[in-house]
Amino acid sequence: QVQLVESGGGLVQAGGSLRLSCAASGRTSSLTFNFVGWFRQAPGKEREFVSGISRSLGDIYYADSVKGRFTISRDNDKNTVYLQMNSLKREDTAVYYCAGRTFYGSSFSPNDYNFWGQGTQVTVSS
């Protein structure tokens, strides 16, 4: 059994920074996440793609709303993906989830991911 565990969320003032981590635990040797994505869901809204990164590190994507402010990175040796979030805005407030795809290729749709973390709350105050 493999689990994804997010950490690093919290309360921050607008303009501040947070670094989220997504660590894979359990029998990680039994499968490979070819692509890992970060999604977020605000109250009353649909879950949306924020950023994603391939295992090879060659494919990186960002939603337009976070480009230039968020940076995704990945340490395959540690089975961990990070999301550095700078210049946070109130509209970034949401529960952030990491998700892993064992299938080849990238995807921006939450329906295409077969492993999910439990989520971590990010709240940005004015």
C-alpha positions in Angstrom: 0.0 0.0 0.0 1.3 3.4 -1.0 0.2 6.6 0.5 0.7 10.3 -0.3 1.0 12.6 2.6 1.0 16.4 2.3 2.4 18.8 4.8 3.4 22.4 5.1 0.0 24.1 5.0 -1.0 26.8 7.4 -2.1 30.4 7.9 -0.1 33.1 6.2 -0.5 36.8 5.4 -1.0 38.0 1.8 2.4 38.3 0.2 3.9 35.6 2.3 5.2 32.2 1.4 4.6 28.5 2.2 6.3 25.3 1.1 4.1 22.3 0.7 5.5 18.8 0.6 4.0 15.6 -0.7 5.8 12.4 0.4 5.1 9.0 -0.8 5.2 6.3 1.9 4.7 2.6 2.2 5.7 0.2 -0.6 7.0 2.9 -2.9 9.2 0.4 -4.6 6.1 -1.3 -6.0 5.1 1.5 -8.3 6.2 4.6 -10.0 4.4 8.0 -10.1 5.2 9.1 -13.6 3.5 12.4 -13.0 2.6 14.2 -9.8 0.2 17.0 -9.6 -0.9 19.6 -7.1 -4.6 20.5 -7.0 -6.6 22.8 -4.8 -10.2 23.1 -3.8 -11.8 26.2 -2.3 -15.2 26.0 -0.6 -18.0 25.8 -3.1 -15.6 25.4 -6.0 -14.4 22.5 -8.1 -11.0 20.9 -7.6 -8.5 22.7 -9.9 -5.1 21.9 -11.2 -2.3 24.0 -9.8 0.9 22.5 -11.0 2.4 19.2 -12.1 5.8 17.5 -12.7 6.9 14.4 -14.5 9.3 11.8 -13.0 12.0 12.8 -15.5 11.6 16.4 -14.3 11.3 17.3 -18.0 7.6 18.3 -18.0 6.5 20.9 -15.6 3.2 22.8 -15.8 1.5 25.6 -13.9 -2.0 27.0 -13.9 -2.0 30.6 -15.3 -3.2 31.8 -11.9 0.0 30.7 -10.1 2.7 31.2 -12.9 5.6 33.2 -11.7 4.6 32.7 -8.0 4.7 29.0 -7.4 7.5 26.5 -8.1 7.2 22.8 -8.2 10.1 20.5 -7.7 10.7 16.8 -7.1 13.2 14.6 -5.3 12.9 11.1 -6.6 15.4 9.7 -4.1 13.2 11.0 -1.3 9.9 10.2 -3.1 8.8 13.7 -2.4 7.3 16.6 -4.5 7.4 20.1 -3.3 5.4 23.2 -4.1 7.0 26.5 -3.2 4.3 29.2 -3.0 5.4 32.8 -2.9 3.5 36.1 -3.1 0.4 34.4 -1.8 -2.9 36.0 -2.4 -6.3 35.6 -0.6 -7.6 33.7 -3.6 -5.0 31.0 -3.1 -6.9 29.9 0.1 -7.9 26.3 -0.4 -7.2 22.8 0.6 -4.2 21.6 -1.4 -4.0 18.0 -2.5 -1.2 16.2 -4.2 -2.0 13.4 -6.6 0.0 10.7 -8.3 -0.4 9.1 -11.7 1.1 5.7 -12.4 0.1 6.0 -16.0 2.3 7.5 -18.6 1.8 11.1 -19.6 0.6 14.2 -17.8 -2.9 15.3 -17.1 -4.7 18.4 -15.7 -7.8 16.5 -14.8 -8.2 15.1 -11.3 -10.1 12.2 -12.8 -6.8 10.9 -14.3 -5.0 10.4 -11.0 -5.1 7.1 -9.1 -3.5 8.2 -5.8 -4.4 11.1 -3.6 -3.2 12.6 -0.4 -5.6 13.7 2.3 -5.0 17.4 1.7 -3.5 20.3 3.6 -5.3 23.6 4.3 -3.7 26.8 3.1 -5.3 30.0 4.4 -4.1 33.4 3.2 -5.3 36.4 5.2 -5.3 40.0 4.1 
